[in-house]
Amino acid sequence: MKINNDQTNRRKFIKGSTILTAGLISSPLLSLAHERSNTNTEGLYIIGPKEGYAPQIGTLLSTMTMMRTWLIYSVKDLTVEQLDYQIDDQSNSIGAMLLHLAATEKYYQLNTFEELAWGSWSEEIKKEWDVPMGLGKKGRDQIKGNEIEYYISKLNEVREVTKEEFAQRNDEWLNKSEPFFQEQPTNNYCKWFHVCEHESNHNGQIKFIKKRFPS
């Protein structure tokens, strides 16, 4: 029996859709959506403009919000011992990396919102944030013994400032550029994209560490 092209294409589509669906069910996005099905996640997986923000700023914020949700999902149930765990004496703990992410966002706030040259902020701010920003031995020695709620509150604290400041700015500000890293021209969009991808990078490290917790 001769099968026409429409029937062949339909079968290919159904087969492809079945494979795609099977893969998506085990993906972080759908697993997270299933777990959070009883919570308010409206618009979480829509990357685009957000009400109350300039179009490009809203799009950037929607990306940052999704990444933050994935990060919190990775760490929300960890114990103090797990948050303090280090693979070796040169590695950072998950707790230290979470505080590092808050510090990174804080410093980019100062640089972009207050237009301060990198590192020119007050000694009071440096006293609170320099250690988590730099990590290393000081971070390993000092950032420990905290419940997960402590780290999440720090992340939320700086994120609320970011959202408030974003709401006061337009896309022209987002595209404003200046010499920055190695004196290369860099705009505010690039700086804040870095805050987001930096979080993605550390979320990958966090997942790596979680798989190596002692049994």
N, C-alpha and C positions, 0 to 999 in steps of 0.2 A: 504494500500500500504506500502510495506517495504521501509524504508529509510536507505540507507547505511551510514556507519560511516563517509565517506568523506562529504556527504551532511550535516550531523548533525554537524560536526566540522566546516564546512564553515559557517553555520548559527550562531553558537556560536561565531565565530570570528567576523562576521559582527555586531552582537548585541553588543559584547564587544567593538569593535572599535567605534561604535556609541556613547556608554556611555562615553568612554574615550575622544572622540573628544568634546562632550558636556561639559565635565569637563574642558578640556584644554582651550576652548574658553574663559572661564571666569577666567583663571589663570593669575597671574601677568605676567608670561613670554609672553604669547600670546597677552594679552592686551597691554603690552609694545611694543611688536613687531609690532602690528597693528598701534599703535599711531606713531611709529617711522619708518613706512614703507617707507617714503620719505627721510630718512637720512641714512648715511653710518653706518650700524651695521654689516657689513660683518664679520663673525666669532665670533660675540658676544656670541652666544650660543653654541660654540664649546669649550669644556674644554679639553685642551691638549697643546702640545708644540707650541710655537710661534716663528716666524722668528726673528732672532737676539738675541735669549736667549737660554741658556742651556735647555735641555728638561724638567727637573723637575721645574726649575725656570719659564719657559714659562707657564707650566701647572698651577703653583701657581698664576702667574700674570693674566692668563685668568679667573681664579676664582675670583680674586680680582676685575678685570675689570667688570665682570658681576654684582657682588654685588654692586659696586659703581654706575653702571648705574641704578640699581633698587632704590638705595638710592636717587639719584638725581631726579628720576622720582617721588618719594614720596614728595619731598619738593619744586620742581622748581617753583611752582605757589603760594607759601605762601606769605602772606603780613608780614610786620614788626610786626604788632599786633599778628598775628598767631605765628610767630617765637618766640616772647617773652612770649607767653601764658604759664602759669603754672597752673596745676591742683590744687595744694595747696602750702602752704608755705615751703614744704620740697621737692618739685619736681623740676626737671630740665626742662628748656624750650627746644624746638626743636633747636633753635639757639645755645644754650649752648652745646647741645649734638653734633651738627655738628662741632663746634670748638673743642670739646673734641676729636672727631675722628681724626681731623687733628693733634692735639697734640699727640695723641697716636702713630700715624704713624711717626711723627717727632722724638719722643723719641726712638722708635724701630730702626729708621735709625741710630741714634747716638750710640745705644747699639750694633747693628749688623754690620753696615758699618764702623764706626769709632772705634769700639771695646772699647767703654767707659763704665765703670761700671755704673750701673743704678744710676742716680742722680748726677753724677760727672761732668756734663756739666757746661758751664760757667753761671755766674749770668745773663748775657745778654739774654741767651736763656731761663733761668728760668723765667726771668721777662716777657717774651712774652708768654710762654707756660705753666707755672706752674698752673695758675688759671684755664684755660680750662681743663688741665689734671686732676686737683683735683676736679673741680666743687664745690659742696657744697654751703655755704652761699656766699662766694666770687664770685663764678660763677653766682649765682642768682643776685647778686648786680651789677656786672660789665659787664656781657655779655648780652647786650640788645641794641635795637635801630638800628640794622644793617639790611640792605636789604639782600635778599637771595643771590645776586651776591657777596656780601662780603664773605659769608661762602663758596660758591662754589669756589671762587678764592683761598681761603686758602686750601681747599681740593685738588684742582688741583695743587697748588704750591708744596705741599709736595709729591703728587703722581708723578709728573714729576721727582723729585729727586729719588724716589724709582725706577722708570723705568730706569733711567740712570745708577743707581748703580747696579741694577739687571743685566743689559746688560754687565757689566764688570766682572761678577762673574760666577763661574761654579757650577755644582751640588755638587761637593765635599765641597764647601763652605756652601751650603745650608744644608748639613747634618752634618756640624761641630757642636759639642756639648760642653757644659760647665755646671757647676753647676749654677742654676739660681733661680727659684722660690722655696723657702724653701730648697735650696741647692740640689734640684733634678736635675739630668742631663737633659738638654734641648737643642735641636739643633735649628739652625736658621730657619729650616722649621717650627718647632712648633711655634716659635715666630711670624713668618709672617702669619701662619695660624690663630693665635690668632688675629692678626690685622684684618683679613678678617671676622672671626666669631664674633668679637667684633662689627664690623660694622653691621652685620646681627642682632645682639642682639638689638642694638640701633634703627635700622630701624623698628623693631617690636614695640619698645616703641613709636617711632614717629607716627606710624599708630594708636596706642592706643590713643595717645593724640589728633590726628586729629579728631577722632570720638567724642571727648568730647569738641570740640570748642563750645563756646556759639553760639546759633543760631542768 
